[in-house]
Amino acid sequence: MAGTKVIGFNADEFCKLITHYSDGKLPLDFELKHVAVDTILKRQIAFIGFSKQWEDEPLPGKEEYAPLMLRYEGKRIMSWGRKGNDPFWQDALDAPKFK
């Protein structure tokens, strides 16, 4: 059966997850201020926040910085391994392939 379902999540927790996966691009002290949905590209979401650790320069004549574009490319996977072992992360290229 096909249908539509709303998936809800906590935006602050999601930003913490993005911080973990951004390899240092999103600072640890990132504080979420606003969330916006693009009016044209409905599937694009902006998380607008503050950090004292931004290393780039603000846009000319403005207080804000250029957007930081992040996307998930599936380069890492989590493996549960054998029963009793702790889960671990590895690069998708190194992961065993299942046929």
C-alpha positions in Angstrom: 0.0 0.0 0.0 1.5 3.4 -1.0 0.9 6.5 1.0 2.4 9.6 2.6 3.9 9.7 6.1 5.3 12.6 8.1 8.7 11.9 9.7 9.3 14.1 12.7 12.7 14.7 14.4 14.2 17.1 16.9 16.1 19.8 14.9 18.7 20.3 17.7 19.5 16.6 17.8 19.7 16.5 14.0 22.2 19.3 14.0 24.3 17.4 16.5 24.2 14.4 14.2 25.3 16.6 11.2 28.1 18.0 13.4 29.4 14.5 13.9 29.3 13.7 10.1 30.6 17.0 8.8 34.3 16.2 9.5 34.8 19.5 11.3 32.9 21.7 8.9 30.1 22.4 11.4 31.7 23.6 14.7 30.9 21.8 17.9 29.5 24.9 19.5 26.9 25.4 16.6 23.7 26.7 18.2 20.6 26.3 16.1 18.5 29.5 15.7 16.1 28.9 12.9 15.0 26.2 10.4 13.7 27.1 7.0 12.3 25.2 4.0 13.2 26.4 0.5 10.0 27.7 -1.2 11.1 26.5 -4.6 13.1 23.4 -3.8 10.7 21.9 -1.3 13.2 19.2 -0.3 16.0 21.6 0.7 16.1 22.6 4.4 18.3 25.3 5.9 19.5 25.1 9.5 20.5 28.7 10.5 22.7 29.0 13.5 25.5 30.7 15.4 29.1 29.6 16.2 32.1 31.4 17.7 34.3 29.0 15.8 33.5 29.9 12.2 36.8 30.3 10.4 35.7 32.0 7.1 34.8 35.6 6.6 31.2 37.0 6.6 29.7 37.9 3.2 30.7 41.4 2.1 28.6 44.1 3.8 26.7 41.5 5.9 27.0 39.8 9.3 26.2 36.3 8.0 28.5 33.8 6.3 28.1 32.1 3.0 26.0 28.9 3.3 27.7 25.7 4.2 26.3 23.0 1.9 26.3 19.4 3.3 24.9 16.3 1.8 24.8 12.6 2.6 26.7 10.4 0.1 26.6 7.2 2.0 30.4 6.8 2.3 30.2 5.2 5.8 28.1 2.4 7.2 27.6 1.1 10.6 28.1 -2.6 11.2 26.8 -4.6 14.2 29.3 -7.4 13.6 28.6 -10.6 15.5 26.3 -10.9 18.5 27.9 -9.4 21.6 30.3 -7.2 19.6 29.9 -3.4 19.8 28.8 -1.6 16.6 31.5 0.1 14.5 31.7 2.5 11.6 33.7 1.8 8.4 34.1 3.3 5.0 31.5 1.9 2.5 34.3 1.0 0.1 35.9 -1.2 2.8 32.6 -2.9 3.8 31.9 -6.4 2.7 29.6 -6.7 -0.3 26.5 -8.8 -0.2 25.0 -10.4 -3.3 
